[in-house]
Amino acid sequence: MESLPRPTRALLWIASSRKDYAEFPPKVQEAFGFELFLAQTGQHPPSAKMLKGLGAGIVELVEDHDSDTYRAVYTARFDTAVYVLHCFKKKSKRGIKTPRAISS
């Protein structure tokens, strides 16, 4: 029995997300590219986790590389496309919050 190909939704980049993604190391781009393809075909990427507090259907991908952590945030809640909302390198080395600036 042949399996039918999964329909693939468009991948649309919001604001500077594509430019920011292009600055990631090639191995991170490859990992996220595969996971975004899975999202386009209606599958659940391995590193995907739902983000709380930003509305339903917002998903974050996480990839570690050379002691840095890279993230891509997307939504697949629309039938026609997967929207990549934000791509960035996490700057904080400890904890989950960005350190506060010290005021004098």
N, C-alpha and C positions, 0 to 999 in steps of 0.2 A: 504494500500500500504506500503510495507516494504522499508525502506531507505537502500541504499547500504552503506557498510562501506567505509569510506574515506581511500584512500591509505596513508600509513604512511611512510614518508621518514626517513632515518637513522639520528641519532643525533650524530654529530662528534665534539669532543672537541679539540681545537687548543691550543698548548703550555701548559701553566699552568692553563687554564680556569677551567678544571674539579677539580683540587686540590683547587683552590681558591673558587669555588662554594661549595665544601665540607666543607669549613670553615664557611659558612654562617649559621645563626641560622636556626633550623629546619622549622620554619614557613615561612621564606624567601625561603628556598629550595623548600618547598611545593608549594608556590605561583609561583615561577619561573618554577618549574617542570611542572605544569599544563599549564602555558603559552607557554613553549617550546613545549609541546605536541600539543597544538593548532597550533603552527607554523608548526610542522611536518605534520599535517593533512590539511595544506593549509588554515587555518583560521587565523584571525587577533586577537592576544592577546589583552585584555583590556588595559594594561598599555604600549603597544608598541607605540613607536614613531620613525619616520624616523630620522636618524642622517644626518645632512648636512655637506658637506665638506669631507666626507670619501668615496664617491662614491655611486652609486645607489644601493639600496637594503640592506643597513646597518641599522639595527633596534636595538633600545635600550629598555630594560625592566627596570622599576624602581619600587622599593618596599621600603617603610619606615618601620622601626622596632626599637623600643626602642630608639628613637631620632637619629638613624643612617639611612643613605640612602644607599641601595645596588643597584647595576646595573649589568646587563648582556647584552652584545652586541653580536648580531648574524646576520647572513645573511641566507636568504632562497631563494636566487635567482637561485640556482642550482636545477635541477629537482631530483637529486638522494639523496640529504642530506640537513639538516640544520646544519650549522657550527657555533658553539659557539666560538666566537673570543676572548672574554675577560670578566671576572667577577671580580668585585671589590667593596669595600666599599668606598663611597665618603668621603673624609677626610675634605673638606672645610665645615665649618659650616655656612658661609654666601656667598651669591652670587653664580654665576655659575663657577667662575674661582678659581683655587687653588691659595692661597696667595703666593706672591713672597717672596723669601728669602731677608732679609735686608742685604745689603752689607755695609761694613764699609769703 
